[in-house]
Amino acid sequence: MNHQTRRSFLKTSAAASALAVNFVPSRVFGANDRVRIGVAGINGRGQSHMGAYLGMKNVEVSHLIDPDSRLFNN
């Protein structure tokens, strides 16, 4: 088992945080941009979530997933 000291953990965390700044997107999404979401589970609660999302302005349900493939036959 690898024993890591608190000091080495803090050094690694600080280095990772410094590198993470490079991965910040150059464009920040504004309030007018469209939000795309996926819904997992189409029956029950997922269906009510999907209905709520479809009624929201600037929200697009782009993906649906459900383990019951028969739901997608229609």
N, C-alpha and C positions, 0 to 999 in steps of 0.2 A: 504494500500500500504506500502510495506517495504521500509523505508528510509535508504539508505546506504551512509555512509560518504566516502569521498575520501580516508581517512586513512584506513578504513576497506576494501575498494575495493583494495587498494594497498597491504595490508597484504594477502588478499585472492589470489590475482594474483601472488604474490611472492611464496606463498605456492604451488599453482598449478604448477607454473613453476619448482619449485624444484622437485615435484613429477613426472613431465613429463620426466625428465631425465631417470627415471627408465623404460620408455616405448620405448626408442631408440632401434632399432633393433641391435642385436649383429653382424649381418653381413651386410655390406654395399655393395650394388650392384655395380659391376664393369662395365667397358665399354664393356666387352665381354658377358655380360649376356643378355638373350633374354627378350624383353619387350612384355608383353601380354596386349592387349587392347580390349575394346568392342566398337562397333559402334551402335549408336542409330539412327534409321531412315535409311532405305535401299534405298529408292528412292531419286532422286535429289542429294543434296549436300552430304548426307551420302554415297551414292554410289561412288562418286568421292573421298571422304575421304578413303573409304575402298580400292579402287584401288591404291591410293597413299601409304597406309600403307602396302599393299601386295607387293609393289615394293621395300620396304625398307629392308635392311639387319638387321637381328636380331629383327624383329618385327613380332609378331603373332597376328592375329585377332582371339581372342578366343571366343567372344560372339557377337551375333547380336540380336537386338531388334527392333521391329516395331509394331505399333498398328494395322496394317493391316495384319492379320494372313494369308491371302491368298498368301502372298509373300513366305511363307515357305512351301507351298504344293508341290513344285517341288523339 
